[in-house]
Amino acid sequence: MSNPASYVVVIGGANVDIHGTPASSLTMHDSNPGTVNFCPGGVARNIAENLARLEIDVRLLTSVGDDPNGRLLVNQAQYAGIDTCNVLRVTAAPTSTYLSIVDKQGDMLVAVSDMRIMETLTPAYLQLHKNIIEQANILILDTNLSEKALAHLFAAYDDRTIFVDTVSTSKSTRIRPFLGAVHTLKPGLLEAERIAGFKTKSIEELPELADWFHSEGVQRVFITLGEHGVFYSTAERQGIECNVLEPDQINNTGGAGDAFVAALAYAWLHQWPLLRTLGFSLSAAASTVLHNTTNNPEFSRANIDGIYRTRYGLEDEQ
């Protein structure tokens, strides 16, 4: 398949991920035998890597420290095919680090992130890259960006197609003032509830939650539900699509949402219908969680299509 013209710009966090997995049930306040993985991460950086591995021209705007971890992130991004020419290198702060403990099923139990460096992605820095941003087919933002940076981007580019990943409950509300300019929003359930300001008591109330986002101006909402799949909502259709894999096939869920967003963008660029988009995006997430690091180095269109065919029993749509 030929790639669409132009390119995607992804703006947000890049960090080093450190994942610890205990060999058995986690014992609090004690040292737990297990394994530790060290790999590149960060929501925006992960999305950019997945798009690059899908052979989409992608430009990453982020910041890294002038330190070994920063050089590792830039070198690995370039190896994956990401355009890093405009990545900001700073000396005033260390490269972001995300430290998590995950259980044997790959689900995160607790995490700590040190992302002070994100404050260097200022409106002034973003303005320097105006020409790159305004010519993109899609802008993909994560809420690691500061409120000032988000305000600048939505004021300058509210006529663009903007996808947003809300990252975490603590950062998700940063996007609330700008929902009217969001084309596609991907929150987790807790993040969606935090943004909307009310909780759902059951799956049956998810349409009400999605309708609130539509009333604020969001065109498409994909609320990830962990092991239960994803609730999707557009102007034409709502529903739940189940995960592709069984829980015992999962090694690490850390990068699943980022792969899902990358696949949503890929499908939108290729003008795929909604159900094809959902199947492909869930298959992309499955490709990621099969691997024990945040990003699967074998992530590709062929890899995802193989999972898609196994799950849905359909031939590729060309």
Helices and strands as residue ranges (DSSP letters): E 8-11, E 15-22, E 34-41, H 43-53, E 58-61, E 63-65, H 68-80, E 88-90, E 96-102, E 108-114, G 116-120, H 123-128, H 130-134, E 138-142, H 147-157, E 162-165, H 169-172, G 173-181, E 184-186, H 189-196, G 203-205, H 206-216, E 220-224, G 226-228, E 230-233, E 238-241, G 247-249, H 256-269, H 274-289, H 301-312
